[in-house]
């Protein structure tokens, strides 16, 4: 089968009995010299005279090293002795033979002697072996393959019919057609004319040398001057076209691969920047909101507290919902980014410190905790201020009465003229009057004590005017103490003045005493009866009514008896002819009027209690209305949580059908928003009515809001996970059956049906897949590495999405750093570095600049000015993602 090889006939060519035509020899010499120089320029060597420069064997050995791409046996030394030259040429010929080439008739001596025929034959053998033999087109190789390639490429061009490597190229149109087919911008083929051989040939040679880096191996005049151009020279030159255009095709393929990788990297970086900005904005809003929620500065009025509550309601219903939506979009954005990174074989994205999803969830949880605490604080403030308002009114009323009683008492008690001018009866009367005053003073003292209790409670409840209250209380106490001292002084003066005042009008005295006590009781009773009714439930009102009924049956009846007794005393005094009573300022008419007022106040109190009962019944109705709606909403949300979990576990139908089902489920849940708004309205109605407790439902509005938000967030996550699974399926080429099998395996190891695998469940899954893990689950470096790869954010669980990604990695081919590095090597012409000009020539402008900005300078062997390190850049594309 040796005759089928492209260089099998070389011995026939070399031993041809015909001498080489001088023109052909001249063409071959020029062409072969240019072909050798096109390779030797890579090592800084040029041949000037082919026959002479190859004689020492040194240049020939360097040529073979360059074109073979491997080391050849080293030369003895570059000397002038014939023996050294023969040894060097012999090593070169032995290397050629080692490549399967027969060199019949060619010896080292002929080359050292500069034999033209043998030298040209040897170079032609090298060209056949290293430039033409490996050409393969449609199962044809070497010369036949190169000829077929020329025919395929020039077939559409007029006036071109390539049938051989001599006459078919004589007019130059075939060369121009090959260039135009691959680089149409370099030659205007339609302007060329057949018959203008010199113009066509020179145009092709000049364009190839200038733009394709193909040396000018032929002379147009030589080809035009001969009848039949040399076939070997034409084949050598045409093979350079083949290799140049093949290299260009590889560069385009490499550029496309790099462009694809760079597009993915740029998109991932853009999504990372968007996530960082979204996370920063949300965290900044939370940090700005928390101080407001933590504000515990007390309010001084009930209206101010109600305004703060209304402000919080606006926040809960208007300000916060868009932020909750932003949080959901942020989580969706994060999961989509992680999915794209996995699909592009990039490491998982780890956000900046403090911006992990767990950090955002923690901040959000802190926000919700602050909301709950702030709402509870506002409710407490409303209760406190309501109580303070009542106590302040009560303090004002009692203080005013005490101050009214104290008014003028110092002047009255300081009098001495009435004692000095009184007779026995009068002084006795003065003594009795003072005893009455002391009795009244004692009763008034209990009022002062009650006033002190009220002031103490106001202070404990942080009443805003507590300093003024305590100052007023102290003033009243000081004045009262002074009055008591003056009273004691007056008693001493009266007792020293009494000598013979033994007789008393017992009736007047008794009336005065009883009337004073009775009058004091009526004053207290009127205060109690006129006090506002404040209750928080129907039970409280009923308790008040029961106590009031007991009061009517007990204290009021006793008071009626005492009043009848006073009337009896009045009648006895009237029978004795008394018309006045010097022992008291209370007349029977005053007592009668005040008693009638007490009796008139009783039904008013009953009406107030009844009105309060109706109010509490209305409040109870509000509780029942809220409880009815809240119980329905709470049960609905819980049922939808369960239904969503069932949908996620069952995974019925295709992924698209599951996505449609989830979106329909989301629409169904969204239709429940009006019912949630009704619950919110019922809750606001309760708060407006100052109703703070509800025994008819276990649900609070805050809990319902939280559960509702969690349900919607879970639905969004399920939709996002399904979309990502579709993305994984389509990108990895998975079938629905494979996804169903993955779901079945996942559910099998998800023992607690949580929708995620913990470490133990994931370890069991790996063992079932045949992974060789350690025997100690607590100390297993192999498993720890696998776990770190699938859970880079240290969440403690593996989602179904991550599980599918893990399974697809077992079968799907991904771009790798090595593949990208090999593509850059093609663009660089096999150099270990690449230049900015080469990047701009092979890549789109934006991708070229992207690489130039990120590649570090190359400092390795053979580095030139401006050399860039594409190897470290390729590795970095698949390293840790950084902004």
Residue pairs with C-beta under 8 A, 6 or more apart in sequence:
2 8
3 9
5 100
5 133
5 142
6 128
6 132
6 133
6 141
6 142
6 143
7 101
7 102
7 125
7 128
7 129
7 133
8 102
10 101
10 102
10 103
10 104
10 121
10 124
10 125
10 128
11 102
11 104
11 105
13 121
13 124
14 104
14 105
14 106
14 117
14 118
14 121
15 104
15 105
20 28
20 116
20 117
20 120
21 230
23 222
23 225
23 226
23 230
24 226
24 230
24 233
25 116
25 120
26 222
27 218
27 219
27 222
27 223
27 226
27 229
27 230
27 233
28 120
28 124
28 230
28 232
28 233
29 50
29 51
29 116
29 120
30 217
30 218
30 219
30 222
30 233
31 217
31 218
31 230
31 232
31 233
31 236
31 237
32 50
32 120
32 123
32 124
32 127
32 233
32 236
33 47
33 50
34 215
34 216
34 217
35 123
35 127
35 131
35 215
35 217
35 236
35 237
35 240
36 47
36 50
36 63
36 123
37 46
37 47
37 215
38 214
38 215
38 217
38 240
39 63
39 66
39 67
40 46
40 47
40 59
40 62
40 63
40 66
42 66
43 62
43 65
43 66
45 59
45 62
47 53
47 54
47 59
50 119
50 123
51 114
51 115
51 116
51 119
52 114
53 59
54 60
54 89
54 111
54 119
55 85
55 89
55 111
55 112
55 113
55 114
56 78
56 79
56 80
56 84
56 85
56 88
56 112
57 75
57 84
57 85
57 86
57 87
57 88
57 89
57 90
57 91
57 92
57 108
57 111
57 112
58 75
58 78
58 88
60 88
60 89
60 92
60 111
61 72
61 73
61 74
61 75
61 88
61 91
61 92
61 95
63 126
64 72
64 92
64 95
64 96
64 126
65 71
65 72
67 126
67 130
67 131
68 95
68 99
68 130
72 91
72 92
72 95
73 91
73 94
73 95
74 91
75 87
75 88
75 91
76 84
76 87
76 88
77 84
79 85
82 112
85 112
86 108
86 109
86 112
87 108
89 108
89 111
89 112
90 108
93 103
93 106
93 107
93 108
93 111
93 122
96 103
96 122
96 125
96 126
96 129
97 103
99 129
100 129
101 125
101 129
103 122
103 125
105 118
105 121
106 118
106 121
106 122
106 125
107 118
110 118
110 119
111 118
111 119
111 122
124 232
124 236
127 232
127 235
127 236
127 239
128 142
131 236
131 239
131 240
131 243
132 142
132 143
132 146
132 235
132 239
133 141
133 142
134 141
135 141
135 142
135 145
135 146
135 149
135 239
135 242
136 145
137 145
137 146
137 148
137 149
137 152
138 145
138 148
140 148
143 165
143 235
146 235
146 238
146 239
146 242
147 162
147 164
147 165
149 242
150 162
150 168
150 174
150 178
150 238
151 162
153 177
153 178
153 181
153 182
154 160
154 162
154 174
154 177
154 178
154 181
157 173
157 177
157 180
157 181
157 189
159 171
159 173
159 194
160 168
160 173
160 174
160 177
161 168
162 168
162 169
162 174
164 231
165 231
165 234
165 235
165 238
166 228
166 229
166 230
166 231
166 234
167 228
167 229
168 174
169 175
169 223
169 229
169 234
169 238
170 197
170 223
170 224
170 229
171 194
171 195
171 197
171 200
171 201
172 197
172 198
172 199
172 200
172 201
172 202
172 203
172 204
172 220
172 223
173 192
173 194
173 200
175 200
175 201
175 204
175 205
175 208
175 241
176 187
176 189
176 192
176 200
176 203
176 204
177 189
178 238
178 241
178 245
179 186
179 187
179 204
179 207
179 208
179 212
179 241
180 186
180 187
180 189
182 245
182 248
183 211
183 212
186 207
186 211
187 203
187 204
187 207
192 199
192 200
192 203
193 199
197 220
197 223
197 224
198 220
198 221
198 224
201 218
201 220
201 223
201 224
202 220
205 216
205 218
205 220
206 216
208 214
208 216
208 240
208 241
208 244
209 215
209 216
212 241
212 244
213 244
214 237
214 240
214 241
214 244
215 240
217 233
217 236
217 237
217 240
218 233
218 234
218 237
222 229
223 229
247 829
250 826
251 826
251 827
251 842
252 842
253 823
253 826
254 822
254 823
254 824
254 826
254 827
254 842
255 823
255 827
255 842
255 843
257 815
257 819
257 820
257 823
258 820
258 823
258 824
258 827
258 843
258 847
258 851
259 843
259 844
259 847
260 815
261 815
261 820
261 877
262 847
262 850
262 851
263 847
264 340
264 344
264 346
265 346
265 877
266 850
267 340
268 337
268 340
268 341
268 344
268 346
268 349
268 881
269 881
269 883
271 333
271 336
271 337
271 340
272 337
272 349
272 351
272 881
272 883
273 883
274 333
275 330
275 333
275 334
275 337
275 349
275 351
275 355
276 351
276 352
276 355
276 883
278 326
278 329
278 330
278 333
279 330
279 351
279 355
279 360
280 355
281 326
282 323
282 326
282 327
282 330
282 360
282 363
283 354
283 355
283 359
283 360
283 363
285 323
286 363
286 364
286 366
286 367
287 363
289 367
289 370
290 366
290 367
290 370
293 367
293 370
293 371
293 373
293 374
294 370
294 374
295 374
296 377
298 381
298 462
298 464
299 305
299 308
299 381
299 385
300 464
301 385
302 382
302 385
302 386
302 389
305 378
305 381
305 382
305 385
306 382
308 378
308 381
309 378
309 379
309 382
309 687
312 371
312 374
312 375
312 378
313 684
316 371
316 705
317 680
320 371
324 709
327 360
327 364
327 713
328 712
328 713
328 716
330 357
330 360
331 357
331 713
331 716
331 717
331 720
332 716
332 717
332 720
334 349
334 351
334 357
335 717
335 720
335 721
335 724
335 801
336 720
336 723
336 724
337 349
338 348
338 349
339 724
339 727
339 728
339 801
339 805
340 727
341 347
341 348
341 349
341 881
342 348
342 728
342 805
343 727
343 728
343 731
343 732
343 805
344 814
344 815
345 814
345 815
345 816
345 878
346 877
346 878
346 881
347 792
347 878
347 879
347 880
347 881
348 792
348 793
348 881
349 881
350 356
350 792
350 793
350 881
351 357
352 883
356 793
357 793
358 793
358 795
368 706
371 702
372 702
375 702
379 687
379 692
382 690
383 692
384 461
384 462
386 534
386 690
387 461
388 458
388 461
388 463
390 532
390 534
391 454
391 457
391 458
391 461
391 463
392 458
392 463
392 465
392 469
394 454
394 531
395 451
395 454
395 455
395 458
395 469
397 527
398 447
398 450
398 451
398 454
398 527
399 451
399 472
399 473
399 476
401 447
401 523
402 444
402 447
402 448
402 451
402 476
402 480
403 476
403 479
405 444
406 476
406 479
406 480
406 483
409 483
409 486
410 479
410 482
410 483
410 486
413 483
413 486
413 487
413 489
413 490
414 486
414 490
415 490
416 493
418 426
418 430
419 427
419 430
419 493
419 494
419 497
420 497
422 429
422 430
422 497
424 499
424 500
424 501
425 501
425 503
426 582
427 494
427 497
427 498
427 501
428 498
428 501
428 502
428 503
428 504
429 582
429 583
430 494
431 494
431 495
431 498
431 501
432 504
432 508
432 509
432 512
432 582
432 583
433 512
433 582
433 583
433 584
434 487
434 490
434 491
434 494
435 513
436 512
436 513
436 516
436 583
436 584
437 487
438 487
438 491
439 513
439 516
439 517
440 516
440 520
441 483
441 484
441 487
443 516
443 517
443 520
444 480
445 480
445 484
448 476
448 477
448 480
451 473
451 476
452 473
452 477
455 466
455 469
455 470
455 473
458 466
458 469
459 466
459 469
459 470
463 469
505 578
505 583
507 569
507 572
507 573
507 576
507 578
508 573
508 578
508 581
508 582
508 583
508 584
509 583
510 569
511 566
511 569
511 570
511 573
511 581
511 583
511 584
512 581
512 583
512 584
512 586
514 562
514 565
514 566
514 569
515 566
515 584
515 586
515 591
516 584
516 586
518 559
518 562
518 563
518 566
518 591
519 586
519 590
519 591
519 594
521 559
521 562
522 559
522 594
522 595
522 597
522 598
525 555
525 559
525 598
525 601
526 594
526 597
526 598
526 601
529 598
529 601
529 602
529 604
529 605
530 601
532 608
533 541
533 544
533 608
533 609
533 611
533 612
535 541
535 544
535 612
535 616
536 616
536 692
536 693
537 616
537 619
537 620
538 613
538 616
538 617
538 620
540 616
541 609
541 612
541 613
541 616
542 613
544 609
544 612
545 609
545 613
548 605
548 606
548 609
552 602
556 602
559 598
563 591
563 595
566 588
566 591
567 588
570 588
573 581
581 587
618 689
619 686
619 689
619 691
622 682
622 685
622 686
622 689
622 691
623 686
623 691
623 694
623 695
623 696
624 696
625 682
625 685
626 679
626 682
626 683
626 685
626 686
626 694
626 697
627 694
627 696
627 697
629 675
629 678
629 679
629 682
630 679
630 682
630 683
630 697
630 699
630 701
630 704
631 697
631 699
632 675
633 672
633 675
633 676
633 679
633 699
633 704
633 708
634 697
634 698
634 699
634 703
634 704
634 707
636 672
636 675
637 704
637 707
637 708
637 711
638 707
640 665
640 669
640 711
641 707
641 710
641 711
641 714
643 665
644 665
644 711
644 714
644 715
644 718
645 753
645 755
647 658
647 661
647 662
647 665
647 718
648 718
648 755
648 800
649 747
649 750
649 753
649 755
651 658
651 740
651 743
651 747
652 658
652 661
653 661
654 736
655 722
655 725
655 726
655 729
655 736
655 739
656 726
658 722
659 719
659 722
659 723
659 726
662 715
662 718
662 719
662 722
663 719
665 715
666 715
666 716
666 719
669 711
669 712
669 715
676 704
676 708
679 701
679 704
680 701
683 701
686 694
721 799
721 800
721 801
724 801
725 739
725 800
725 801
725 804
728 734
728 801
728 804
728 805
728 808
729 735
729 736
729 738
729 739
729 804
731 812
732 808
732 811
732 812
733 812
734 804
734 808
739 804
742 800
742 803
742 804
742 807
743 800
745 765
745 768
746 757
746 800
746 803
747 753
749 757
749 761
749 762
749 764
749 765
749 768
750 756
750 757
750 761
751 761
754 797
755 799
755 800
756 797
756 798
756 799
756 800
757 765
757 797
757 798
757 803
758 796
758 797
758 798
759 787
759 796
760 777
762 787
762 790
762 798
763 773
763 777
763 783
765 803
766 773
766 783
766 786
767 773
771 782
771 786
772 782
773 780
773 782
773 783
774 780
774 781
774 782
774 783
777 783
790 798
790 802
790 803
790 805
790 806
791 797
791 798
791 802
798 806
816 878
817 874
817 875
817 877
817 878
818 874
820 874
820 877
821 870
821 871
821 874
821 875
824 834
824 870
824 871
824 873
824 874
825 831
825 832
825 870
827 834
827 838
827 839
827 842
828 834
828 838
828 870
829 838
831 862
832 858
832 860
832 861
832 862
832 871
833 858
833 860
833 862
833 863
833 864
833 867
833 868
833 869
833 870
834 855
834 867
834 868
834 870
835 864
835 866
835 867
835 868
836 848
836 852
836 866
836 868
839 848
839 851
839 852
839 868
840 848
842 848
843 851
851 868
851 870
851 873
852 868
854 873
854 876
855 868
855 869
855 870
855 872
855 873
856 868
856 869
856 872
856 873
857 863
857 867
857 868
857 869
858 867
858 868
858 869
859 869
860 869
